[in-house]
Amino acid sequence: MKNMTKALGLATAVAFAAGAAMAQDAPDWLGGELKKPLSETRIGITVLYPGSNAYQAKYAETAEAYTKELGIQATVMDPQGDPAVQFDQIQDMASQNMDALVVWPTSQNALIPAIRSASRSGIPVITSNSPIGEAGRRYIVGHTGPDDCAQAEQSAEMLADSLGGEGDIVVVEGTPGYSVSILRKNCFLDKMADDYPNINILASQTAEWNREKAQTVMETFLTQYGDQIDGVYAFDDGMGLGVISALQGAGKAPGDVKVVTCNQFGEGWDAMKSGWHSGSNKQSPVDDAILAIQTAIKVANGIDVPILQGIETPKVLPENVDEFERPSW
């Protein structure tokens, strides 16, 4: 196999005797009959970059554990955020005639030819978490994951509310060109422009979904703008934690600068409890991975699925944080 990085794991093909017997029965969520036993079902899964943050790592871990629990044959691949590597992974898994593929895309458009080839070969493809570019959507049978535009709008609301509708903010972005980054940027900017004209964006810079890079970006913002910064929007909680580290290093007190993110992590939950974090939303990588795998099993058995299936992402704020269990990622 060309350019294939290490597999995160190969779930066992045959479960223990009792588990195997159970695997032959259609699970309640399937909504139809099995064409063949789950133990003979083969699914390929390629996940953006599990080594980059806790959310993706938990997603990959869940994918391994859940496919093993079901007794299906599943290979979970790590392209390390490289579209060229993921392109080859999709082609390699398609050449093995998998029953279905789950792809968390590294790129909006670079993967479309590989996904098209798999689809044209009769292998159903599910995209997960991050949408593929519009030109490629005819080649997938469904997409699962959060509504990133809705999350970005929630973040705009939470940051604006924490600032009383006015102030100067900075933005810490994800990787440019990646569909989640595009949605979490444009929908945030639109919401701010439409509903909160008294909030001014001083600067916006990528930290590529990396906590350490986000700390460096925020340190630069503090050097440039100092006490002028009233708030920060980071595209995910991992980068938000890097922002908080920079604020702590600069001698800021909790709440001096309002920090709002998307998809809260465990440490972000802690930071909210201690006053450093002003808003996020719940987004479970466990729910994310399980929904994608269940959808792939459905289409592998010829069962129709909605073209778009979402997971819930309610707001998490200091006043309601205790209503949410601390994330384990």
C-alpha positions as CSV (number, residue, x, y, z in Angstrom):
1,M,0.0,0.0,0.0
2,K,1.4,3.3,-1.1
3,N,2.1,6.1,1.4
4,M,0.0,4.5,4.0
5,T,0.7,5.6,7.6
6,K,0.3,3.3,10.5
7,A,-3.1,2.0,11.2
8,L,-4.5,3.0,14.5
9,G,-5.7,-0.5,14.9
10,L,-7.6,-3.4,13.4
11,A,-10.7,-4.4,15.3
12,T,-11.0,-8.2,15.8
13,A,-12.8,-9.9,13.0
14,V,-14.4,-12.5,15.3
15,A,-15.7,-11.6,18.7
16,F,-15.8,-14.0,21.7
17,A,-18.3,-16.8,21.1
18,A,-21.2,-15.1,23.0
19,G,-20.4,-11.7,21.4
20,A,-20.2,-13.3,17.9
21,A,-23.6,-14.9,18.4
22,M,-25.1,-11.5,19.4
23,A,-23.4,-9.8,16.4
24,Q,-25.5,-11.9,14.0
25,D,-28.7,-10.2,15.1
26,A,-29.6,-6.8,13.7
27,P,-29.1,-4.1,16.3
28,D,-32.2,-2.0,17.2
29,W,-30.7,1.1,15.6
30,L,-30.2,-0.5,12.2
31,G,-33.8,-0.1,11.1
32,G,-33.7,-3.1,8.8
33,E,-32.3,-6.5,8.1
34,L,-28.7,-7.5,7.9
35,K,-27.5,-8.6,4.5
36,K,-24.7,-10.6,6.2
37,P,-23.5,-11.0,9.7
38,L,-21.8,-8.1,11.4
39,S,-18.7,-10.2,11.9
40,E,-18.3,-10.3,8.1
41,T,-18.9,-6.6,7.5
42,R,-15.8,-4.7,6.5
43,I,-15.5,-0.9,7.0
44,G,-12.6,1.4,6.4
45,I,-12.2,4.5,8.5
46,T,-9.8,7.4,8.0
47,V,-9.7,10.1,10.7
48,L,-8.3,13.6,10.0
49,Y,-5.4,13.6,12.5
50,P,-5.9,11.9,15.9
51,G,-2.5,13.1,17.1
52,S,-3.4,16.7,16.8
53,N,-5.9,17.2,19.7
54,A,-7.9,15.3,22.3
55,Y,-11.2,15.4,20.4
56,Q,-9.8,13.6,17.4
57,A,-7.9,11.1,19.6
58,K,-11.1,10.3,21.4
59,Y,-13.0,9.9,18.1
60,A,-10.4,7.4,16.8
61,E,-10.4,5.6,20.2
62,T,-14.2,5.3,20.1
63,A,-14.1,4.1,16.5
64,E,-11.8,1.3,17.5
65,A,-13.7,0.3,20.6
66,Y,-17.2,0.5,19.1
67,T,-16.3,-1.5,16.0
68,K,-14.7,-4.1,18.2
69,E,-17.8,-4.2,20.4
70,L,-20.0,-4.7,17.3
71,G,-17.7,-7.5,16.1
72,I,-17.2,-5.9,12.6
73,Q,-13.9,-5.9,10.7
74,A,-12.7,-2.2,10.7
75,T,-9.4,-0.5,10.0
76,V,-9.0,2.9,11.5
77,M,-6.4,5.0,9.7
78,D,-4.5,8.2,10.6
79,P,-3.5,10.4,7.6
80,Q,-1.8,12.8,10.0
81,G,-3.7,15.7,8.4
82,D,-2.2,15.2,5.0
83,P,-4.6,15.1,2.1
84,A,-2.2,13.2,-0.1
85,V,-1.9,10.4,2.4
86,Q,-5.6,10.3,3.0
87,F,-6.2,10.2,-0.7
88,D,-4.0,7.1,-1.0
89,Q,-5.7,5.5,2.1
90,I,-9.1,5.9,0.5
91,Q,-7.9,4.3,-2.7
92,D,-6.2,1.5,-0.8
93,M,-9.3,0.7,1.2
94,A,-11.5,0.9,-1.8
95,S,-9.2,-1.6,-3.6
96,Q,-9.9,-4.0,-0.8
97,N,-13.6,-3.8,-1.7
98,M,-14.8,-2.6,1.8
99,D,-18.5,-2.6,2.4
100,A,-18.4,1.1,3.3
101,L,-15.9,3.9,4.0
102,V,-16.0,6.6,6.7
103,V,-13.9,9.6,5.8
104,W,-13.2,12.5,8.1
105,P,-11.8,14.7,5.4
106,T,-8.5,16.5,5.6
107,S,-9.4,18.8,2.7
108,Q,-12.6,20.1,1.2
109,N,-11.7,19.3,-2.4
110,A,-8.4,17.4,-2.7
111,L,-10.1,14.1,-1.8
112,I,-13.0,14.3,-4.3
113,P,-11.4,12.2,-7.0
114,A,-10.6,9.3,-4.6
115,I,-14.1,9.5,-3.1
116,R,-15.6,9.6,-6.6
117,S,-13.6,6.5,-7.6
118,A,-14.7,4.6,-4.5
119,S,-18.4,5.6,-5.1
120,R,-18.2,4.6,-8.8
121,S,-16.8,1.3,-7.8
122,G,-20.0,0.7,-5.7
123,I,-18.5,1.4,-2.3
124,P,-20.7,3.7,-0.3
125,V,-18.8,6.6,1.4
126,I,-19.9,8.5,4.5
127,T,-18.2,11.8,5.4
128,S,-17.9,12.5,9.1
129,N,-17.4,15.7,11.2
130,S,-16.1,17.8,8.3
131,P,-18.1,18.2,5.1
132,I,-16.5,17.5,1.7
133,G,-16.6,20.3,-0.9
134,E,-19.9,20.8,-2.8
135,A,-18.5,19.2,-6.0
136,G,-18.0,16.0,-4.2
137,R,-21.3,15.6,-2.4
138,R,-22.9,13.7,-5.2
139,Y,-20.4,10.9,-4.5
140,I,-21.3,10.4,-0.8
141,V,-24.4,8.7,0.6
142,G,-24.5,10.8,3.7
143,H,-22.7,13.1,6.1
144,T,-22.7,12.9,9.9
145,G,-21.4,15.4,12.5
146,P,-21.9,18.8,14.1
147,D,-23.4,21.9,12.5
148,D,-20.3,24.0,12.5
149,C,-22.1,27.1,11.2
150,A,-24.6,26.9,14.1
151,Q,-21.7,26.4,16.6
152,A,-19.9,29.5,15.2
153,E,-23.1,31.5,15.6
154,Q,-23.5,30.3,19.1
155,S,-19.9,31.4,19.8
156,A,-20.7,34.9,18.5
157,E,-23.7,35.1,20.7
158,M,-21.9,33.9,23.8
159,L,-18.9,36.3,23.2
160,A,-21.1,39.2,22.5
161,D,-23.3,38.6,25.6
162,S,-20.2,38.3,27.8
163,L,-19.0,41.6,26.5
164,G,-22.3,43.4,26.8
165,G,-22.5,43.8,23.0
166,E,-19.4,45.9,22.5
167,G,-15.6,45.7,22.6
168,D,-12.5,44.6,20.7
169,I,-11.7,41.0,20.0
170,V,-9.2,38.8,18.3
171,V,-9.8,35.5,16.5
172,V,-7.7,32.3,16.6
173,E,-8.5,30.2,13.5
174,G,-8.1,26.6,12.5
175,T,-6.3,25.4,9.4
176,P,-7.0,27.6,6.4
177,G,-9.0,25.9,3.6
178,Y,-10.4,23.2,5.8
179,S,-14.2,23.2,5.7
180,V,-14.7,23.4,9.4
181,S,-12.3,26.3,9.6
182,I,-14.2,28.1,6.8
183,L,-17.6,27.5,8.4
184,R,-16.5,28.5,11.9
185,K,-15.0,31.7,10.6
186,N,-17.5,32.9,8.0
187,C,-20.6,32.1,10.1
188,F,-19.1,33.8,13.2
189,L,-18.1,36.9,11.1
190,D,-21.6,37.1,9.6
191,K,-23.3,36.8,12.9
192,M,-21.1,39.5,14.4
193,A,-21.6,41.8,11.5
194,D,-25.4,41.3,11.4
195,D,-26.2,41.4,15.1
196,Y,-23.3,43.0,17.0
197,P,-22.0,46.1,15.1
198,N,-20.3,47.5,18.2
199,I,-17.8,44.6,18.4
200,N,-14.6,45.2,16.5
201,I,-12.3,42.5,15.3
202,L,-8.7,43.6,15.8
203,A,-6.9,40.6,14.2
204,S,-7.4,37.0,13.1
205,Q,-4.7,34.4,12.7
206,T,-4.5,30.6,12.3
207,A,-3.1,28.3,14.9
208,E,-3.9,25.2,12.9
209,W,-6.0,23.5,15.6
210,N,-2.8,23.3,17.8
211,R,-2.8,24.3,21.4
212,E,0.9,25.4,21.5
213,K,0.6,27.4,18.3
214,A,-2.6,29.1,19.7
215,Q,-0.6,30.2,22.8
216,T,2.1,31.7,20.6
217,V,-0.5,33.5,18.4
218,M,-2.2,34.9,21.5
219,E,1.1,36.0,23.0
220,T,1.7,37.9,19.7
221,F,-1.8,39.5,19.9
222,L,-1.1,40.6,23.5
223,T,2.2,42.2,22.4
224,Q,0.5,44.0,19.6
225,Y,-2.8,45.1,21.3
226,G,-2.3,44.6,25.1
227,D,-5.2,45.7,27.2
228,Q,-7.2,46.7,24.1
229,I,-8.2,43.1,23.8
230,D,-11.6,42.5,25.5
231,G,-12.4,39.0,24.1
232,V,-11.1,36.1,22.1
233,Y,-12.9,33.6,19.8
234,A,-10.9,30.3,19.2
235,F,-12.3,27.8,16.8
236,D,-11.9,24.9,19.3
237,D,-11.3,24.3,22.9
238,G,-7.8,23.0,22.4
239,M,-6.7,26.4,20.9
240,G,-8.8,28.1,23.6
241,L,-6.7,26.5,26.2
242,G,-3.6,27.8,24.5
243,V,-5.1,31.3,24.6
244,I,-5.8,30.9,28.3
245,S,-2.2,29.9,28.9
246,A,-1.0,33.1,27.2
247,L,-3.4,35.2,29.2
248,Q,-2.1,33.6,32.4
249,G,1.5,34.1,31.4
250,A,0.7,37.8,30.7
251,G,-0.6,38.2,34.3
252,K,-4.2,38.5,33.4
253,A,-6.9,37.6,36.0
254,P,-9.8,35.2,35.2
255,G,-12.4,37.1,33.3
256,D,-10.2,40.1,32.3
257,V,-10.4,38.8,28.7
258,K,-13.5,36.8,27.7
259,V,-12.6,33.6,25.9
260,V,-15.2,31.7,23.9
261,T,-14.7,28.5,21.8
262,C,-16.4,25.7,20.0
263,N,-16.6,22.0,21.3
264,Q,-15.5,22.1,24.9
265,F,-12.7,19.7,26.2
266,G,-12.3,18.5,29.8
267,E,-9.7,21.1,30.6
268,G,-11.9,23.8,29.1
269,W,-14.7,22.6,31.5
270,D,-12.2,23.1,34.3
271,A,-11.2,26.5,33.0
272,M,-14.8,27.6,32.9
273,K,-15.3,26.5,36.5
274,S,-12.3,28.6,37.5
275,G,-13.5,31.7,35.6
276,W,-11.1,31.7,32.7
277,H,-13.6,30.5,30.1
278,S,-16.8,32.4,29.1
279,G,-18.5,30.0,26.7
280,S,-18.3,26.9,24.5
281,N,-20.6,24.1,23.4
282,K,-20.9,20.5,24.0
283,Q,-19.7,18.3,21.1
284,S,-19.1,14.7,21.9
285,P,-16.5,12.8,19.8
286,V,-18.0,9.6,21.1
287,D,-21.4,10.5,19.7
288,D,-19.7,11.7,16.5
289,A,-17.8,8.5,15.9
290,I,-20.7,6.2,16.8
291,L,-23.2,8.0,14.5
292,A,-20.7,7.7,11.6
293,I,-20.1,4.0,12.1
294,Q,-23.8,3.2,12.6
295,T,-24.6,5.1,9.4
296,A,-21.8,3.2,7.5
297,I,-23.3,-0.1,8.7
298,K,-26.7,0.9,7.6
299,V,-25.6,1.8,4.0
300,A,-23.5,-1.4,3.8
301,N,-26.8,-3.2,4.4
302,G,-28.7,-1.3,1.8
303,I,-30.7,0.8,4.3
304,D,-31.4,4.4,3.2
305,V,-30.0,7.2,5.5
306,P,-30.6,10.9,5.6
307,I,-28.1,12.9,3.6
308,L,-27.3,14.9,6.7
309,Q,-27.4,13.7,10.3
310,G,-26.2,16.0,13.1
311,I,-25.2,15.7,16.7
312,E,-26.5,18.1,19.4
313,T,-24.2,21.0,20.4
314,P,-25.9,22.9,23.2
315,K,-24.2,26.0,24.7
316,V,-22.1,25.6,27.8
317,L,-21.7,28.7,29.9
318,P,-20.5,29.4,33.4
319,E,-24.0,29.5,34.7
320,N,-25.0,26.1,33.4
321,V,-21.6,24.2,33.2
322,D,-22.6,22.0,36.1
323,E,-25.4,20.6,34.1
324,F,-22.9,19.0,31.7
325,E,-20.6,16.1,32.6
326,R,-16.9,17.0,32.4
327,P,-15.7,15.8,29.0
328,S,-13.2,12.9,29.2
329,W,-11.2,14.3,26.2
